[in-house]
């Protein structure tokens, strides 16, 4: 069993993304695959399950040599397959809190086109996964023309 369909991905240091068609096959850098990015991320699906990877199937194995290469001169992109733990259930409030925390840690990616305060207000008002997706889509849209009107 793996997460599929529309999913939110929450990672370290404020990473937050919506994937309309999540797949267990992902493109990764060597450093990302070996450095634990996927194992430290949580995937929230539309069915109320949260997923965490327990590892990645990769061409490369984690050794001091590959980590040294990935951190210095050799950091290729390639496809990995995520291996999952058993999913757990989550409440919408947990996902909304993760989104709001990501906005707090944001480096002008999530709040590029909107004010963080307004985005957090919309997040708190959502009542379903679908409306949270709508907020995410709204957040991605440039609203500068609306301000001039």
TORROMI-141696 format. One record per atom (N, C-alpha, C): residue in one letter; x, y, z; residue number from 1. Coordinates in Angstrom, 3 decimals, decimal comma. Atoms other than C-alpha are relative to their C-alpha. Layout:
% residues N
> a / X / Y / Z / NUM
...
END
This chain:
% residues 149
> x / 0,847 / -1,180 / 0,000 / 1
> x / 0,000 / 0,000 / 0,000 / 1
> x / 0,892 / 1,243 / 0,000 / 1
> x / -0,780 / -1,227 / 0,116 / 2
> x / 1,354 / 3,407 / -0,988 / 2
> x / -0,932 / 1,200 / -0,166 / 2
> x / 0,831 / -1,184 / 0,225 / 3
> x / 0,078 / 6,985 / -1,028 / 3
> x / -0,108 / 0,292 / -1,494 / 3
> x / 0,229 / -0,374 / 1,397 / 4
> x / -1,449 / 7,984 / -4,346 / 4
> x / -1,004 / 1,139 / -0,032 / 4
> x / 0,976 / -1,069 / 0,157 / 5
> x / -3,595 / 10,741 / -5,713 / 5
> x / 0,500 / 1,300 / 0,568 / 5
> x / -0,409 / -1,302 / -0,540 / 6
> x / -3,590 / 14,269 / -4,326 / 6
> x / 0,524 / -0,137 / 1,421 / 6
> x / -0,632 / 0,080 / -1,320 / 7
> x / -1,271 / 14,632 / -1,336 / 7
> x / 0,738 / 1,296 / 0,315 / 7
> x / -0,876 / -1,059 / -0,480 / 8
> x / 0,409 / 17,313 / 0,733 / 8
> x / 1,243 / -0,663 / 0,561 / 8
> x / -1,270 / 0,515 / -0,498 / 9
> x / 4,080 / 16,738 / 1,530 / 9
> x / 0,584 / 1,048 / 0,932 / 9
> x / -0,568 / -0,884 / -1,010 / 10
> x / 5,552 / 18,244 / 4,702 / 10
> x / 1,383 / -0,523 / 0,334 / 10
> x / -1,379 / 0,402 / -0,272 / 11
> x / 9,311 / 18,190 / 5,164 / 11
> x / 0,647 / 0,881 / 1,049 / 11
> x / -0,745 / -0,767 / -0,988 / 12
> x / 11,990 / 19,664 / 7,331 / 12
> x / 0,176 / 1,441 / -0,457 / 12
> x / -0,295 / -1,416 / 0,233 / 13
> x / 12,790 / 23,382 / 7,576 / 13
> x / -1,085 / 0,738 / -0,766 / 13
> x / 1,113 / -0,730 / 0,592 / 14
> x / 9,334 / 24,500 / 6,476 / 14
> x / -0,409 / -0,439 / -1,386 / 14
> x / 0,389 / 0,478 / 1,327 / 15
> x / 9,037 / 22,451 / 3,290 / 15
> x / -1,471 / -0,416 / 0,028 / 15
> x / 1,416 / 0,338 / 0,107 / 16
> x / 5,372 / 22,205 / 2,253 / 16
> x / -0,380 / 0,074 / -1,466 / 16
> x / 0,324 / 0,056 / 1,418 / 17
> x / 4,068 / 21,150 / -1,148 / 17
> x / -1,270 / -0,804 / -0,218 / 17
> x / 1,155 / 0,787 / 0,415 / 18
> x / 0,910 / 19,915 / -2,822 / 18
> x / 0,363 / -0,746 / -1,272 / 18
> x / -0,252 / 0,852 / 1,162 / 19
> x / 1,277 / 17,014 / -5,261 / 19
> x / -1,346 / -0,529 / -0,486 / 19
> x / 1,321 / 0,438 / 0,473 / 20
> x / -1,885 / 16,489 / -7,383 / 20
> x / -0,077 / -1,498 / -0,290 / 20
> x / -0,031 / 1,440 / 0,310 / 21
> x / -0,812 / 12,951 / -8,359 / 21
> x / 1,279 / -0,584 / 0,580 / 21
> x / -1,197 / 0,471 / -0,684 / 22
> x / 1,681 / 11,718 / -5,782 / 22
> x / 0,371 / -1,400 / -0,471 / 22
> x / -0,512 / 1,300 / 0,408 / 23
> x / 3,864 / 8,791 / -6,758 / 23
> x / 1,139 / -0,404 / 0,930 / 23
> x / -1,100 / 0,500 / -0,823 / 24
> x / 6,238 / 6,583 / -4,778 / 24
> x / 1,323 / 0,013 / -0,751 / 24
> x / -1,231 / -0,197 / 0,761 / 25
> x / 8,746 / 7,014 / -7,582 / 25
> x / 0,245 / 1,492 / -0,087 / 25
> x / -0,343 / -1,411 / -0,054 / 26
> x / 10,472 / 10,341 / -7,123 / 26
> x / 1,374 / 0,230 / -0,618 / 26
> x / -1,326 / -0,409 / 0,449 / 27
> x / 13,355 / 12,153 / -8,741 / 27
> x / 0,696 / 0,644 / 1,187 / 27
> x / -0,742 / -0,507 / -1,150 / 28
> x / 16,032 / 12,908 / -6,189 / 28
> x / 1,440 / 0,288 / -0,392 / 28
> x / -1,449 / -0,148 / 0,123 / 29
> x / 19,543 / 14,210 / -5,937 / 29
> x / 0,619 / -1,075 / 0,881 / 29
> x / -0,697 / 0,980 / -0,830 / 30
> x / 22,104 / 11,862 / -4,474 / 30
> x / -0,007 / 0,436 / 1,460 / 30
> x / -0,007 / -0,512 / -1,369 / 31
> x / 22,383 / 14,075 / -1,410 / 31
> x / -1,378 / -0,106 / 0,647 / 31
> x / 1,353 / 0,105 / -0,540 / 32
> x / 18,597 / 14,176 / -0,972 / 32
> x / -0,374 / -1,435 / 0,325 / 32
> x / 0,342 / 1,412 / -0,212 / 33
> x / 18,246 / 10,402 / -1,318 / 33
> x / 0,750 / -0,589 / 1,188 / 33
> x / -0,806 / 0,570 / -1,081 / 34
> x / 21,083 / 9,584 / 1,071 / 34
> x / -0,100 / 0,786 / 1,300 / 34
> x / 0,030 / -0,873 / -1,168 / 35
> x / 20,558 / 12,514 / 3,435 / 35
> x / -1,267 / -0,061 / 0,820 / 35
> x / 1,190 / 0,186 / -0,813 / 36
> x / 17,144 / 11,429 / 4,692 / 36
> x / -1,165 / 0,922 / -0,296 / 36
> x / 1,106 / -0,902 / 0,307 / 37
> x / 14,901 / 13,982 / 2,959 / 37
> x / -1,336 / -0,731 / 0,022 / 37
> x / 1,276 / 0,716 / 0,112 / 38
> x / 12,219 / 11,401 / 2,196 / 38
> x / -0,422 / -0,624 / 1,326 / 38
> x / 0,325 / 0,610 / -1,295 / 39
> x / 12,424 / 9,634 / 5,558 / 39
> x / -0,451 / 1,036 / 1,026 / 39
> x / 0,364 / -1,067 / -0,930 / 40
> x / 12,025 / 12,984 / 7,329 / 40
> x / -1,220 / 0,798 / -0,455 / 40
> x / 1,205 / -0,664 / 0,503 / 41
> x / 8,964 / 14,011 / 5,303 / 41
> x / -1,236 / -0,818 / 0,351 / 41
> x / 1,280 / 0,656 / -0,254 / 42
> x / 5,311 / 13,206 / 5,965 / 42
> x / -0,921 / 0,331 / -1,168 / 42
> x / 0,929 / -0,165 / 1,117 / 43
> x / 2,775 / 12,686 / 3,179 / 43
> x / -1,419 / -0,174 / 0,539 / 43
> x / 1,397 / 0,027 / -0,426 / 44
> x / -0,883 / 13,484 / 3,906 / 44
> x / -0,867 / -0,205 / -1,240 / 44
> x / 0,844 / 0,234 / 1,173 / 45
> x / -3,345 / 11,929 / 1,453 / 45
> x / -1,424 / 0,484 / 0,246 / 45
> x / 1,371 / -0,511 / -0,066 / 46
> x / -6,933 / 12,936 / 0,713 / 46
> x / -0,933 / -0,946 / 0,751 / 46
> x / 0,825 / 0,997 / -0,686 / 47
> x / -8,243 / 9,772 / 2,398 / 47
> x / 0,175 / 0,027 / 1,519 / 47
> x / -0,180 / -0,118 / -1,447 / 48
> x / -7,122 / 10,871 / 5,878 / 48
> x / 1,128 / -0,854 / 0,555 / 48
> x / -1,153 / 0,780 / -0,455 / 49
> x / -3,926 / 8,808 / 6,019 / 49
> x / 1,268 / 0,831 / -0,139 / 49
> x / -1,306 / -0,636 / 0,115 / 50
> x / -0,462 / 10,114 / 6,755 / 50
> x / 1,045 / -1,100 / -0,107 / 50
> x / -1,003 / 0,981 / 0,369 / 51
> x / 2,559 / 8,298 / 5,441 / 51
> x / 1,391 / 0,526 / 0,302 / 51
> x / -1,403 / -0,354 / -0,165 / 52
> x / 6,231 / 8,257 / 6,289 / 52
> x / 0,843 / -1,101 / -0,632 / 52
> x / -0,875 / 0,969 / 0,657 / 53
> x / 8,926 / 6,595 / 4,216 / 53
> x / 0,948 / -0,594 / 1,035 / 53
> x / -0,996 / 0,620 / -0,872 / 54
> x / 11,117 / 4,084 / 5,998 / 54
> x / 1,328 / -0,166 / -0,718 / 54
> x / -1,240 / 0,067 / 0,758 / 55
> x / 13,691 / 4,199 / 3,233 / 55
> x / -0,261 / 0,217 / -1,471 / 55
> x / 0,087 / -0,141 / 1,445 / 56
> x / 14,424 / 4,499 / -0,452 / 56
> x / 0,763 / -1,130 / -0,664 / 56
> x / -0,729 / 0,923 / 0,858 / 57
> x / 15,353 / 1,929 / -3,058 / 57
> x / 0,725 / 0,858 / -1,022 / 57
> x / -0,819 / -0,880 / 0,812 / 58
> x / 18,203 / 3,510 / -4,961 / 58
> x / 1,151 / -0,772 / -0,632 / 58
> x / -1,201 / 0,553 / 0,620 / 59
> x / 21,103 / 2,751 / -7,273 / 59
> x / 1,211 / 0,110 / 0,920 / 59
> x / -1,142 / -0,306 / -0,860 / 60
> x / 23,407 / 4,161 / -4,619 / 60
> x / -0,278 / -0,415 / 1,439 / 60
> x / 0,109 / 0,344 / -1,420 / 61
> x / 24,025 / 2,906 / -1,114 / 61
> x / 0,672 / 1,093 / 0,830 / 61
> x / -0,543 / -1,029 / -0,887 / 62
> x / 24,783 / 5,194 / 1,821 / 62
> x / 1,327 / -0,492 / 0,591 / 62
> x / -1,329 / 0,268 / -0,553 / 63
> x / 28,506 / 5,043 / 2,510 / 63
> x / 0,675 / 1,347 / 0,236 / 63
> x / -0,696 / -1,271 / -0,227 / 64
> x / 30,955 / 7,665 / 3,696 / 64
> x / 0,486 / 0,565 / -1,333 / 64
> x / -0,511 / -0,426 / 1,311 / 65
> x / 32,286 / 7,787 / 0,118 / 65
> x / -1,099 / 0,694 / -0,827 / 65
> x / 1,077 / -0,622 / 0,789 / 66
> x / 28,937 / 8,487 / -1,569 / 66
> x / -0,483 / 1,298 / 0,653 / 66
> x / 0,374 / -1,253 / -0,673 / 67
> x / 28,060 / 11,089 / 1,079 / 67
> x / 1,021 / 1,099 / -0,275 / 67
> x / -1,043 / -0,971 / 0,306 / 68
> x / 31,404 / 12,804 / 0,515 / 68
> x / -0,168 / 0,518 / -1,429 / 68
> x / 0,190 / -0,402 / 1,392 / 69
> x / 30,839 / 12,820 / -3,245 / 69
> x / -1,229 / 0,899 / -0,156 / 69
> x / 1,243 / -0,768 / 0,118 / 70
> x / 27,265 / 14,087 / -2,897 / 70
> x / 0,143 / 1,401 / 0,582 / 70
> x / -0,198 / -1,310 / -0,637 / 71
> x / 28,406 / 16,937 / -0,639 / 71
> x / 1,050 / 0,856 / -0,693 / 71
> x / -1,079 / -0,767 / 0,626 / 72
> x / 31,269 / 17,977 / -2,904 / 72
> x / -0,161 / 0,106 / -1,515 / 72
> x / -0,110 / -0,131 / 1,454 / 73
> x / 31,503 / 17,149 / -6,596 / 73
> x / -0,968 / -0,829 / -0,824 / 73
> x / 0,838 / 0,904 / 0,794 / 74
> x / 29,037 / 14,450 / -7,621 / 74
> x / -1,361 / -0,137 / 0,663 / 74
> x / 1,332 / 0,019 / -0,581 / 75
> x / 25,339 / 15,010 / -6,901 / 75
> x / -1,042 / -0,157 / -1,117 / 75
> x / 0,905 / 0,177 / 1,147 / 76
> x / 23,382 / 13,513 / -9,824 / 76
> x / -1,456 / -0,113 / 0,435 / 76
> x / 1,436 / 0,230 / -0,202 / 77
> x / 19,593 / 13,360 / -10,150 / 77
> x / -0,325 / -1,373 / -0,579 / 77
> x / 0,406 / 1,317 / 0,466 / 78
> x / 18,000 / 9,945 / -10,514 / 78
> x / -1,320 / -0,373 / 0,669 / 78
> x / 1,292 / 0,428 / -0,528 / 79
> x / 14,797 / 8,058 / -9,754 / 79
> x / 0,198 / -0,967 / 1,165 / 79
> x / 0,016 / 0,903 / -1,157 / 80
> x / 14,226 / 6,421 / -6,365 / 80
> x / -1,431 / -0,476 / 0,209 / 80
> x / 1,316 / 0,505 / -0,386 / 81
> x / 11,336 / 4,331 / -5,108 / 81
> x / -0,082 / 0,034 / 1,517 / 81
> x / 0,166 / -0,115 / -1,452 / 82
> x / 10,065 / 5,148 / -1,626 / 82
> x / -0,627 / -1,270 / 0,553 / 82
> x / 0,528 / 1,158 / -0,716 / 83
> x / 9,408 / 2,298 / 0,791 / 83
> x / -0,699 / 0,544 / 1,239 / 83
> x / 0,852 / -0,655 / -0,993 / 84
> x / 6,590 / 3,082 / 3,229 / 84
> x / -0,209 / -0,802 / 1,271 / 84
> x / 0,493 / 0,587 / -1,257 / 85
> x / 5,701 / 2,413 / 6,855 / 85
> x / -1,517 / -0,131 / -0,137 / 85
> x / 1,465 / 0,064 / -0,028 / 86
> x / 2,100 / 1,511 / 7,662 / 86
> x / -0,542 / 1,399 / 0,236 / 86
> x / 0,541 / -1,355 / -0,197 / 87
> x / -0,001 / 4,666 / 7,354 / 87
> x / -0,770 / 0,109 / 1,309 / 87
> x / 0,804 / -0,321 / -1,181 / 88
> x / -1,656 / 6,310 / 10,328 / 88
> x / -1,088 / 0,970 / -0,446 / 88
> x / 1,044 / -0,970 / 0,325 / 89
> x / -4,811 / 8,383 / 10,356 / 89
> x / 0,394 / 1,371 / 0,567 / 89
> x / -0,243 / -1,354 / -0,504 / 90
> x / -4,718 / 12,135 / 10,828 / 90
> x / -1,306 / 0,776 / -0,040 / 90
> x / 1,129 / -0,937 / 0,020 / 91
> x / -7,221 / 14,845 / 11,618 / 91
> x / 0,399 / 1,201 / -0,842 / 91
> x / -0,271 / -1,149 / 0,848 / 92
> x / -7,507 / 17,828 / 9,285 / 92
> x / 0,755 / 1,086 / 0,765 / 92
> x / -0,676 / -1,029 / -0,808 / 93
> x / -6,378 / 20,093 / 12,140 / 93
> x / 1,509 / -0,206 / 0,016 / 93
> x / -1,441 / 0,289 / 0,018 / 94
> x / -2,968 / 18,352 / 12,130 / 94
> x / 0,634 / 0,517 / -1,292 / 94
> x / -0,511 / -0,466 / 1,290 / 95
> x / -2,478 / 19,093 / 8,430 / 95
> x / -0,030 / 1,530 / -0,077 / 95
> x / 0,096 / -1,465 / -0,007 / 96
> x / -3,677 / 22,696 / 8,844 / 96
> x / 1,102 / 0,618 / 0,854 / 96
> x / -1,071 / -0,488 / -0,872 / 97
> x / -1,203 / 23,174 / 11,703 / 97
> x / 1,352 / -0,114 / -0,708 / 97
> x / -1,260 / 0,178 / 0,736 / 98
> x / 1,644 / 21,781 / 9,573 / 98
> x / 0,141 / 1,070 / -1,085 / 98
> x / 0,000 / -1,035 / 1,051 / 99
> x / 0,699 / 24,187 / 6,755 / 99
> x / 0,300 / 1,362 / 0,625 / 99
> x / -0,224 / -1,288 / -0,676 / 100
> x / 0,559 / 27,163 / 9,139 / 100
> x / 1,434 / 0,127 / 0,507 / 100
> x / -1,396 / -0,031 / -0,464 / 101
> x / 3,937 / 26,250 / 10,660 / 101
> x / 0,951 / 0,208 / -1,175 / 101
> x / -0,829 / -0,192 / 1,194 / 102
> x / 5,392 / 26,039 / 7,151 / 102
> x / -0,037 / 1,462 / -0,445 / 102
> x / 0,114 / -1,423 / 0,342 / 103
> x / 4,087 / 29,559 / 6,470 / 103
> x / 0,868 / 0,829 / 0,948 / 103
> x / -0,831 / -0,719 / -0,975 / 104
> x / 5,793 / 30,745 / 9,682 / 104
> x / 1,488 / -0,111 / -0,336 / 104
> x / -1,412 / 0,226 / 0,332 / 105
> x / 9,121 / 29,262 / 8,506 / 105
> x / 0,332 / 0,389 / -1,440 / 105
> x / -0,123 / -0,241 / 1,436 / 106
> x / 8,597 / 30,361 / 4,906 / 106
> x / 1,079 / 1,017 / -0,348 / 106
> x / -1,023 / -0,886 / 0,532 / 107
> x / 11,389 / 31,974 / 2,931 / 107
> x / -0,497 / 0,600 / -1,313 / 107
> x / 0,633 / -0,657 / 1,135 / 108
> x / 9,046 / 33,792 / 0,513 / 108
> x / -0,312 / -0,947 / -1,158 / 108
> x / 0,451 / 0,934 / 1,024 / 109
> x / 7,962 / 30,685 / -1,356 / 109
> x / -1,510 / -0,169 / 0,122 / 109
> x / 1,436 / 0,175 / -0,212 / 110
> x / 4,556 / 29,972 / 0,153 / 110
> x / -0,735 / 1,335 / -0,030 / 110
> x / 0,645 / -1,315 / -0,049 / 111
> x / 3,812 / 33,652 / 0,669 / 111
> x / 0,573 / 0,933 / -1,073 / 111
> x / -0,566 / -0,794 / 1,087 / 112
> x / 5,313 / 34,809 / -2,612 / 112
> x / -1,007 / 0,979 / -0,587 / 112
> x / 1,025 / -0,829 / 0,638 / 113
> x / 2,039 / 36,173 / -3,990 / 113
> x / -1,077 / 0,490 / 0,968 / 113
> x / 1,024 / -0,366 / -0,984 / 114
> x / 0,002 / 36,596 / -0,795 / 114
> x / 0,673 / 0,375 / 1,317 / 114
> x / -0,495 / -0,338 / -1,325 / 115
> x / 0,436 / 37,989 / 2,672 / 115
> x / -0,113 / -1,225 / 0,911 / 115
> x / -0,011 / 1,160 / -0,888 / 116
> x / 1,343 / 35,352 / 5,261 / 116
> x / -1,204 / 0,021 / 0,950 / 116
> x / 1,130 / -0,131 / -0,933 / 117
> x / -1,316 / 36,664 / 7,667 / 117
> x / -1,305 / -0,437 / -0,660 / 117
> x / 1,221 / 0,354 / 0,730 / 118
> x / -4,051 / 36,322 / 5,045 / 118
> x / -0,028 / -1,488 / -0,342 / 118
> x / -0,093 / 1,424 / 0,305 / 119
> x / -2,844 / 32,866 / 4,010 / 119
> x / -0,329 / -0,845 / 1,229 / 119
> x / 0,266 / 0,752 / -1,227 / 120
> x / -2,871 / 31,613 / 7,607 / 120
> x / -1,473 / 0,093 / 0,398 / 120
> x / 1,425 / -0,149 / -0,291 / 121
> x / -6,395 / 32,985 / 8,045 / 121
> x / -0,812 / -0,962 / -0,873 / 121
> x / 0,711 / 0,907 / 0,906 / 122
> x / -7,596 / 31,066 / 4,988 / 122
> x / 0,236 / -1,470 / 0,390 / 122
> x / -0,301 / 1,371 / -0,442 / 123
> x / -5,845 / 27,902 / 6,217 / 123
> x / -0,871 / -0,362 / 1,199 / 123
> x / 0,765 / 0,296 / -1,215 / 124
> x / -7,563 / 28,141 / 9,596 / 124
> x / -1,496 / -0,151 / -0,272 / 124
> x / 1,427 / 0,061 / 0,321 / 125
> x / -10,985 / 28,553 / 7,936 / 125
> x / -0,401 / -1,225 / -0,813 / 125
> x / 0,338 / 1,158 / 0,830 / 126
> x / -10,759 / 25,406 / 5,785 / 126
> x / -0,666 / -1,083 / 0,838 / 126
> x / 0,732 / 1,053 / -0,704 / 127
> x / -13,029 / 22,517 / 6,667 / 127
> x / 0,146 / -1,365 / -0,644 / 127
> x / -0,206 / 1,287 / 0,654 / 128
> x / -11,825 / 19,771 / 4,323 / 128
> x / 1,327 / 0,002 / -0,752 / 128
> x / -1,208 / 0,140 / 0,816 / 129
> x / -8,843 / 18,469 / 2,375 / 129
> x / -0,178 / 0,783 / -1,298 / 129
> x / 0,276 / -0,665 / 1,277 / 130
> x / -10,470 / 19,810 / -0,809 / 130
> x / 0,123 / 1,520 / 0,129 / 130
> x / -0,098 / -1,453 / -0,151 / 131
> x / -10,794 / 23,353 / 0,529 / 131
> x / 1,433 / 0,421 / 0,337 / 131
> x / -1,411 / -0,300 / -0,250 / 132
> x / -7,189 / 23,211 / 1,759 / 132
> x / 0,775 / 0,014 / -1,321 / 132
> x / -0,599 / -0,013 / 1,345 / 133
> x / -6,170 / 22,350 / -1,814 / 133
> x / -0,354 / 1,314 / -0,705 / 133
> x / 0,413 / -1,270 / 0,613 / 134
> x / -8,171 / 25,379 / -2,987 / 134
> x / 0,817 / 1,167 / 0,550 / 134
> x / -0,823 / -1,044 / -0,605 / 135
> x / -6,267 / 27,581 / -0,539 / 135
> x / 1,417 / -0,063 / -0,574 / 135
> x / -1,339 / 0,158 / 0,566 / 136
> x / -2,980 / 26,163 / -1,824 / 136
> x / 0,042 / 0,542 / -1,428 / 136
> x / 0,055 / -0,498 / 1,387 / 137
> x / -3,987 / 26,890 / -5,434 / 137
> x / -0,135 / 1,526 / -0,020 / 137
> x / 0,146 / -1,446 / -0,116 / 138
> x / -5,067 / 30,405 / -4,428 / 138
> x / 1,346 / 0,627 / 0,354 / 138
> x / -1,289 / -0,500 / -0,460 / 139
> x / -1,704 / 30,906 / -2,708 / 139
> x / 1,007 / 0,082 / -1,152 / 139
> x / -0,946 / 0,041 / 1,123 / 140
> x / 0,151 / 30,020 / -5,939 / 140
> x / -0,273 / 1,056 / -1,068 / 140
> x / 0,434 / -0,936 / 1,031 / 141
> x / -1,684 / 32,698 / -7,929 / 141
> x / 0,448 / 1,421 / 0,341 / 141
> x / -0,422 / -1,388 / -0,176 / 142
> x / -0,329 / 36,200 / -8,405 / 142
> x / -1,239 / 0,880 / 0,151 / 142
> x / 1,161 / -0,834 / -0,298 / 143
> x / -2,824 / 38,614 / -6,833 / 143
> x / 0,287 / 1,490 / -0,136 / 143
> x / -0,356 / -1,420 / 0,083 / 144
> x / -1,069 / 41,887 / -7,672 / 144
> x / -1,011 / 0,794 / -0,804 / 144
> x / 1,007 / -0,722 / 0,792 / 145
> x / -3,677 / 42,811 / -10,307 / 145
> x / -1,260 / 0,284 / 0,820 / 145
> x / 1,174 / -0,228 / -0,849 / 146
> x / -6,412 / 42,490 / -7,644 / 146
> x / 0,202 / 1,204 / 0,910 / 146
> x / -0,294 / -1,112 / -0,899 / 147
> x / -4,660 / 45,025 / -5,415 / 147
> x / -0,191 / 1,334 / -0,692 / 147
> x / 0,133 / -1,244 / 0,745 / 148
> x / -4,764 / 47,652 / -8,149 / 148
> x / -1,456 / 0,373 / -0,247 / 148
> x / 1,424 / -0,248 / 0,302 / 149
> x / -8,525 / 47,303 / -8,689 / 149
> x / -0,717 / 0,665 / 1,140 / 149
END
